[in-house]
């Protein structure tokens, strides 16, 4: 398991039952870390300074070091990086100026360069690779804000909410209505991602995720679309059928509480977090990875952790046979089976992911990091408002007449001030990036200012 503490420290453990999460070893001190992404054998790290570090095995050049050697400690690969996504044997990243680069295994064109060649160093996709379907937007330069990687395909999301896919397409995971692989990005037609009216701002896609052979998209209105491989019911449509086009999952986005804010996918199951802090799961459950206190599969989304989580869930991650989540109080939770290589959690949310280990639980179980100082996980954190109110009521008169909070008894501004002092947020432009904020547990950019 790999996680990021509230202070931006990378924590790692290959067996959370016997060895607590502890800071990783590094030849040089890393700046505070914004986001991590990992698969079984390699890890990507993005710092607040936008440096990309990689470590692990590099059989296909997926470390981006110019060869196929391995690295036991984080090694800087690139600068000016907003976020990274690690696939099984390839990596995709978004730069601060909205470009995409990829490297690693080129099978089925999943690197997006128009061929199937491997790349052992980061290689930028051309600006022309992301061309909108709308002919009136000809010559429009798309700024990419998010990427996601499946086993053999890649997904990109533009600032305007357009979704692009490329790579292997045997299960329809590219969402193009066909099964032919794509060696370069193609836009998923927007009409399949618009439940109300095409072009409605509320229907703009703000988050994407990719499983082994599936893809998920979340709109600003909180609607959820899934497509690709339907084995075990992992798409959440009540069946096990593949979907070659984005298909709306019924039941989400119909009220403020049920609005989806982010999703995490593995090859066998899917997790979604809703705006009210709920966590939902569907798909294969044979290893307890759904967290439903059983080993049955579920063809539809069912709520996880009722009566277990102390506060709202803000982000989640899904591995082949395991899952994890972070709650708004910074607590880390894990469940399922973490055994050797099969216990690898992909990092769809950015604050946590999983590596080798031995662990089993059919319900969420809290994981306690071993670290000096603040042990909370996740870079976006709030003090629960009920705690802020109690603190304000108990201390504001004791702060003295020179305190900035003196005389604010009963004022909302006092609570906002306390919450602001206590909370943390990713600095700079990255902290205003809607997709990244949702990934790392901020729920939404608006949530930072909302009371």
Helices and strands as residue ranges (DSSP letters): E 2-4, E 10-12, E 22-23, E 33-38, E 42-47, E 52-56, E 71-78, E 81-86, E 90-95, E 100-104, G 107-109, E 119-124, G 127-129, G 135-137, E 144-149, E 153-158, E 163-167, E 182-187, G 190-193, G 201-203, E 205-210, E 214-219, E 224-228, G 231-233, E 243-248, G 256-258, E 260-265, E 269-274, E 279-283, E 298-304, E 313-319, E 322-327, E 332-339, G 340-343, E 352-353, E 358-367, H 385-395, G 396-399, H 412-422, G 429-432, H 434-439, G 446-448
